[in-house]
Amino acid sequence: MQRRSILKTAGLALAGGALIPCNTSAQTIIPNTIFGKKNGQQGTLVSKRKLGRSLEVSSIGLGVQNMSRTYQTLIPLRSEMHNIIRTAFDHGVTFFDAAEAYGPFEVEKILGEGIAPFRDKVVIATKFGWNIDQETGQRLPGLNSKPQHIKLVVEGMLRRLRTDRIDLLYQHRVDPEVPIEDVVGTIKELMKEGKVLHYGLSEPGLQTIRRAHAIHPITAIQNEHSLLYHGSDKDVIPLCEELGIGFVPWSPLGVGFLTGAIDAQTRYAQGDIRGIESRFSPENTSNNLALVTLLKKWGIQKQATTAQISLAWLSAQKPWIVPIPGTTQMAHMLENIGADAIKLTEAEWQQFNSELETIQILGERLPEFVLQFSKVEAPLKQ
């Protein structure tokens, strides 16, 4: 089923989200798979999961990366972004993911504004690590995880997010010039001050994970992971299971590909990174659409959209995996959290995975100049 075709049955009011109330007591007639309702039940629509030792979050989060600027380079309506954040909370989402680099800074401000009425009831995740001038927002070359810079960044985050603590602070990418021992040591100081409660790493090398975890337990690893690219299956996820670390897939819908919104004729706006990813070249897209065909087939069987099957597959892998699909569309956010209600039997997942193994995805997930920042090992402390 095409992502938008199922949403037509929800009524045109969903398209702009203007008629979706934040008050959960209001009634709107919408297919159960979109809201994640079971047998017409009301109430919390997203179940809970635990990252690491103790961080409880909704089983599906909300990535807010594009709420200041979409892949299509549009600037979304700020009030509608607040509406999406608040409606997500009303429907059970308690896990919101941002970063200083998104904007830069602007996405953290939008999230802080959006969650202000219920800050103490949600988990804020954000990230440091790129070399960004904290006064001007200018992106400088490379990375910066020097201890004093981390402390300065966190102070700015707290102001932008309108909070006194960050629930989950990630190092966005491993800095090849700063020992991870210095990074985690700085985070421990921030924890003692109450400014950071949990920490994680994004796209790190395996030995860096072990070294960091030995200093202070890591709560979550955030890597790109989806049906389109699941390169953490054989190394990072088993290591997370060994060490008791949660796993948070970013881009769990393959930057829109797994929603069925992209085909071989799709072209990308200037500035849209998908336009320079080889997996989205016309020839590779033609091949890779076999994956969308598989999702459509299973979507029909389970009365779900391709996006919902994709998110349900991630959740079925491990009980401590929590995807964070991002969107700037109310209807898509509601559709995504509806994946919480999509259940396949063990036999059905075995059949799905058997069919998945016959599909070869062509092309790289990112341009080389971006890939070079992944799987980096931090230098040893002298």
C-alpha positions as CSV (number, residue, x, y, z in Angstrom):
1,M,0.0,0.0,0.0
2,Q,1.3,3.4,-0.9
3,R,2.0,5.6,2.2
4,R,-0.4,8.3,1.2
5,S,-3.1,6.1,-0.2
6,I,-4.0,4.6,3.2
7,L,-4.0,8.1,4.7
8,K,-6.7,9.2,2.3
9,T,-9.2,7.1,4.2
10,A,-8.4,9.2,7.3
11,G,-9.9,12.3,5.7
12,L,-8.3,15.3,4.1
13,A,-8.1,17.0,7.5
14,L,-4.9,14.9,8.2
15,A,-3.0,16.4,5.4
16,G,-2.2,19.7,7.2
17,G,-2.8,18.4,10.7
18,A,-4.9,21.5,11.5
19,L,-7.9,19.5,12.6
20,I,-6.0,16.9,14.7
21,P,-6.5,18.1,18.3
22,C,-3.8,18.0,21.0
23,N,-6.6,16.9,23.4
24,T,-6.6,13.1,23.4
25,S,-10.2,13.1,24.5
26,A,-11.4,14.4,21.2
27,Q,-12.7,11.8,18.7
28,T,-11.5,11.4,15.1
29,I,-12.4,8.5,12.9
30,I,-9.2,7.1,11.5
31,P,-8.0,3.6,10.6
32,N,-6.6,1.8,13.6
33,T,-3.2,1.1,12.0
34,I,-2.5,4.8,11.8
35,F,-2.9,5.6,15.5
36,G,-1.8,2.2,16.7
37,K,-5.2,1.5,18.3
38,K,-6.2,-2.1,19.0
39,N,-9.9,-3.0,19.0
40,G,-10.9,0.6,19.2
41,Q,-9.1,1.2,22.6
42,Q,-8.2,4.7,23.6
43,G,-5.3,6.0,25.6
44,T,-1.5,5.7,25.2
45,L,-0.8,4.5,21.7
46,V,3.0,3.7,22.0
47,S,4.4,1.1,24.3
48,K,7.6,1.6,26.4
49,R,11.1,0.3,26.0
50,K,14.3,0.6,28.0
51,L,17.6,1.9,26.7
52,G,20.7,0.8,28.7
53,R,20.2,0.1,32.3
54,S,17.3,2.5,33.2
55,L,16.2,5.0,30.5
56,E,12.6,4.3,29.7
57,V,11.3,5.8,26.5
58,S,8.4,5.3,24.1
59,S,9.0,2.3,21.7
60,I,9.0,4.8,18.8
61,G,10.5,8.2,19.1
62,L,10.4,11.3,17.0
63,G,13.4,12.7,15.1
64,V,13.1,16.5,14.7
65,Q,16.1,17.0,12.5
66,N,14.2,18.5,9.5
67,M,11.9,20.7,11.5
68,S,14.0,23.8,10.6
69,R,14.7,22.8,7.0
70,T,13.4,19.7,5.1
71,Y,15.3,17.5,2.6
72,Q,13.5,19.5,-0.1
73,T,15.0,22.7,1.4
74,L,11.7,24.1,2.5
75,I,11.4,26.0,5.8
76,P,8.4,24.4,7.6
77,L,5.8,26.4,9.5
78,R,7.2,26.6,13.1
79,S,3.8,26.5,14.8
80,E,2.9,23.3,12.9
81,M,6.2,21.7,14.0
82,H,5.2,22.5,17.6
83,N,1.8,21.0,16.9
84,I,3.4,17.8,15.6
85,I,5.6,17.5,18.7
86,R,2.7,18.1,21.0
87,T,0.4,15.7,19.2
88,A,3.1,13.0,19.2
89,F,3.3,13.4,23.0
90,D,-0.5,13.2,23.3
91,H,-0.3,9.9,21.5
92,G,2.3,8.4,23.7
93,V,5.7,9.5,22.2
94,T,8.1,10.5,25.0
95,F,11.4,10.3,23.1
96,F,12.5,13.3,21.0
97,D,15.9,13.4,19.1
98,A,17.7,16.6,18.1
99,A,21.3,17.8,17.7
100,E,23.2,21.1,17.9
101,A,24.2,20.6,14.2
102,Y,20.6,20.6,13.0
103,G,20.1,24.2,11.9
104,P,22.7,24.6,13.5
105,F,20.9,25.3,16.8
106,E,17.5,26.0,15.4
107,V,16.0,22.5,15.8
108,E,16.9,22.5,19.5
109,K,15.1,25.8,19.9
110,I,12.0,24.3,18.1
111,L,12.0,21.2,20.3
112,G,12.5,23.3,23.5
113,E,9.5,25.4,22.5
114,G,7.4,22.4,21.5
115,I,7.9,20.4,24.7
116,A,7.8,23.3,27.2
117,P,4.3,22.3,28.5
118,F,5.4,18.8,29.4
119,R,9.2,18.9,29.6
120,D,9.3,16.7,32.7
121,K,7.4,13.9,31.1
122,V,9.7,13.4,28.1
123,V,13.2,12.3,27.2
124,I,15.3,14.8,25.3
125,A,18.2,13.4,23.3
126,T,20.7,15.7,21.5
127,K,24.2,15.6,20.2
128,F,27.5,17.4,20.2
129,G,30.7,16.9,18.3
130,W,30.9,18.9,15.1
131,N,33.1,21.9,15.0
132,I,30.5,24.7,15.3
133,D,31.2,28.2,16.5
134,Q,29.0,28.6,19.5
135,E,28.5,32.3,19.0
136,T,27.8,32.5,15.3
137,G,26.6,29.0,14.4
138,Q,29.3,28.9,11.7
139,R,30.3,25.4,10.7
140,L,34.0,25.1,10.9
141,P,36.1,22.2,9.4
142,G,36.0,18.8,11.1
143,L,35.0,17.8,14.6
144,N,35.5,19.1,18.1
145,S,35.1,17.0,21.2
146,K,37.6,18.8,23.3
147,P,36.5,18.9,27.0
148,Q,36.1,22.7,27.3
149,H,34.2,22.8,24.0
150,I,31.8,20.1,25.2
151,K,31.0,22.0,28.3
152,L,30.4,25.2,26.3
153,V,28.1,23.3,23.9
154,V,26.1,21.8,26.7
155,E,25.4,25.3,28.2
156,G,24.1,26.4,24.8
157,M,21.9,23.3,24.5
158,L,20.3,23.9,27.9
159,R,19.4,27.4,26.9
160,R,18.0,26.4,23.5
161,L,16.1,23.5,24.9
162,R,14.7,25.5,27.8
163,T,15.7,22.9,30.4
164,D,18.2,22.3,33.2
165,R,19.3,18.8,32.0
166,I,19.8,16.7,28.9
167,D,18.4,13.2,29.3
168,L,20.6,11.6,26.7
169,L,23.6,13.3,25.3
170,Y,25.4,11.7,22.3
171,Q,28.8,12.3,20.8
172,H,27.6,12.9,17.2
173,R,30.8,11.5,15.7
174,V,34.0,10.2,17.3
175,D,36.7,12.9,17.2
176,P,39.9,11.3,15.9
177,E,42.0,13.8,17.9
178,V,40.4,13.4,21.4
179,P,40.7,10.2,23.4
180,I,37.3,8.8,24.3
181,E,38.5,8.7,27.9
182,D,38.6,12.5,27.9
183,V,35.2,12.8,26.3
184,V,33.5,10.4,28.8
185,G,35.4,12.0,31.7
186,T,33.9,15.4,30.7
187,I,30.4,13.8,30.4
188,K,30.8,12.3,33.9
189,E,31.6,15.8,35.2
190,L,28.4,17.1,33.6
191,M,26.5,14.2,35.1
192,K,27.8,15.2,38.6
193,E,26.5,18.7,38.0
194,G,23.1,17.3,37.0
195,K,23.3,18.7,33.5
196,V,23.4,15.3,31.7
197,L,21.6,12.2,32.9
198,H,22.7,9.6,30.3
199,Y,25.1,9.4,27.3
200,G,25.6,7.6,24.1
201,L,27.7,7.5,20.9
202,S,26.7,7.8,17.2
203,E,28.4,5.8,14.5
204,P,31.4,4.9,16.6
205,G,34.1,2.3,16.2
206,L,33.7,-1.0,18.1
207,Q,36.8,-0.5,20.3
208,T,35.7,3.0,21.2
209,I,32.4,1.6,22.4
210,R,34.2,-0.8,24.7
211,R,36.6,1.8,26.0
212,A,33.8,4.3,26.7
213,H,31.6,1.8,28.3
214,A,34.4,0.7,30.7
215,I,34.6,4.3,32.0
216,H,30.9,4.8,32.4
217,P,28.0,2.6,31.0
218,I,26.7,3.8,27.7
219,T,22.9,4.1,27.4
220,A,22.5,4.0,23.7
221,I,24.3,3.7,20.3
222,Q,22.7,5.7,17.5
223,N,23.6,4.4,14.0
224,E,21.9,4.6,10.6
225,H,19.9,1.4,10.5
226,S,16.9,0.3,8.4
227,L,15.7,-2.3,5.9
228,L,17.6,-0.2,3.3
229,Y,20.8,-0.3,5.3
230,H,21.3,-2.5,8.3
231,G,25.1,-2.7,8.5
232,S,25.1,-2.9,12.3
233,D,23.5,-6.4,12.3
234,K,26.8,-8.3,12.7
235,D,28.9,-6.1,14.9
236,V,27.3,-3.2,16.7
237,I,24.0,-4.8,17.7
238,P,25.7,-7.9,19.1
239,L,28.1,-5.7,21.0
240,C,25.1,-3.7,22.4
241,E,23.5,-7.0,23.5
242,E,26.7,-8.1,25.2
243,L,27.2,-4.8,27.1
244,G,23.6,-4.0,27.8
245,I,23.4,-0.9,25.6
246,G,20.3,0.3,23.8
247,F,20.3,0.8,20.0
248,V,18.6,3.8,18.3
249,P,18.3,3.6,14.5
250,W,18.5,6.9,12.8
251,S,16.9,7.2,9.3
252,P,14.8,4.1,10.1
253,L,12.7,4.8,6.9
254,G,15.7,5.1,4.6
255,V,15.4,8.9,4.2
256,G,11.9,8.4,2.8
257,F,12.7,5.5,0.5
258,L,10.9,2.9,2.6
259,T,7.7,4.9,2.6
260,G,7.2,4.4,-1.2
261,A,7.6,8.1,-1.9
262,I,10.6,7.6,-4.2
263,D,10.9,6.0,-7.6
264,A,13.4,5.9,-10.4
265,Q,12.1,9.2,-11.8
266,T,12.6,11.1,-8.5
267,R,15.0,14.0,-8.7
268,Y,16.3,15.9,-5.7
269,A,16.6,19.6,-4.9
270,Q,20.0,21.2,-4.7
271,G,21.2,20.7,-1.1
272,D,19.2,17.5,-0.6
273,I,21.9,14.9,0.4
274,R,20.0,12.1,-1.3
275,G,20.9,13.6,-4.6
276,I,24.6,12.7,-4.0
277,E,24.0,9.3,-2.4
278,S,24.7,6.6,-5.0
279,R,21.9,4.3,-3.7
280,F,19.5,6.9,-5.0
281,S,20.9,7.2,-8.5
282,P,18.2,6.4,-11.1
283,E,19.8,3.1,-12.0
284,N,20.3,1.9,-8.4
285,T,16.9,3.2,-7.4
286,S,15.3,1.0,-10.1
287,N,17.0,-2.0,-8.6
288,N,16.4,-1.1,-5.0
289,L,12.7,-0.7,-5.5
290,A,12.4,-4.5,-5.1
291,L,12.6,-3.8,-1.4
292,V,9.6,-1.4,-1.6
293,T,7.7,-4.0,-3.6
294,L,8.3,-6.5,-0.8
295,L,7.0,-4.0,1.8
296,K,3.9,-3.3,-0.2
297,K,3.1,-7.0,-0.4
298,W,3.4,-7.4,3.3
299,G,1.6,-4.2,3.9
300,I,-1.4,-5.6,2.1
301,Q,-1.3,-8.8,4.2
302,K,-1.1,-6.9,7.5
303,Q,-3.3,-3.9,6.5
304,A,-0.4,-1.6,7.1
305,T,1.7,0.9,5.1
306,T,5.3,0.3,3.9
307,A,6.6,2.6,6.6
308,Q,4.8,0.7,9.3
309,I,6.1,-2.6,8.2
310,S,9.6,-1.1,8.1
311,L,9.4,0.2,11.6
312,A,7.8,-3.0,12.9
313,W,10.7,-4.9,11.5
314,L,13.2,-2.8,13.4
315,S,11.2,-3.2,16.7
316,A,11.0,-6.9,16.2
317,Q,14.8,-7.4,16.1
318,K,15.5,-6.7,19.8
319,P,13.4,-5.3,22.7
320,W,15.9,-2.5,23.3
321,I,15.9,-1.1,19.7
322,V,14.0,2.2,19.5
323,P,13.7,3.8,16.0
324,I,13.3,7.6,15.7
325,P,11.6,8.4,12.4
326,G,11.6,12.0,11.6
327,T,8.9,14.0,9.7
328,T,7.4,17.4,9.2
329,Q,4.0,16.0,8.3
330,M,1.3,15.4,10.9
331,A,-0.2,12.5,9.0
332,H,3.2,10.8,8.6
333,M,4.0,11.1,12.3
334,L,0.6,9.5,13.2
335,E,1.3,6.8,10.6
336,N,4.7,6.1,12.0
337,I,3.6,5.7,15.6
338,G,0.9,3.3,14.3
339,A,3.7,0.8,13.6
340,D,3.6,0.0,17.3
341,A,0.4,-2.0,16.7
342,I,1.8,-4.0,13.7
343,K,2.7,-7.5,14.8
344,L,3.9,-10.4,12.8
345,T,4.3,-13.9,14.1
346,E,7.7,-15.5,14.3
347,A,6.9,-17.6,11.3
348,E,5.8,-14.5,9.4
349,W,9.1,-12.7,10.2
350,Q,11.1,-15.7,9.1
351,Q,9.3,-15.7,5.8
352,F,9.8,-11.9,5.5
353,N,13.5,-12.2,6.2
354,S,13.8,-15.1,3.8
355,E,12.4,-12.9,1.1
356,L,14.5,-9.9,2.2
357,E,17.7,-11.9,1.7
358,T,17.0,-12.3,-2.0
359,I,17.2,-8.5,-2.5
360,Q,20.6,-6.8,-3.0
361,I,20.7,-3.1,-2.3
362,L,23.0,-1.3,-4.7
363,G,24.9,2.0,-3.9
364,E,26.5,3.5,-0.9
365,R,24.4,4.9,2.0
366,L,26.3,8.2,2.2
367,P,28.9,10.1,0.1
368,E,32.5,9.2,1.0
369,F,33.2,12.6,2.6
370,V,30.4,11.8,5.1
371,L,31.2,8.1,5.5
372,Q,34.7,8.9,6.6
373,F,33.3,10.1,9.9
374,S,31.7,6.7,10.7
375,K,33.3,3.7,12.5
376,V,36.2,5.9,13.7
377,E,38.2,4.8,16.6
378,A,39.2,7.4,19.1
379,P,43.0,7.8,19.7
380,L,44.5,6.1,22.8
381,K,45.1,8.3,25.8
382,Q,48.7,8.9,26.3
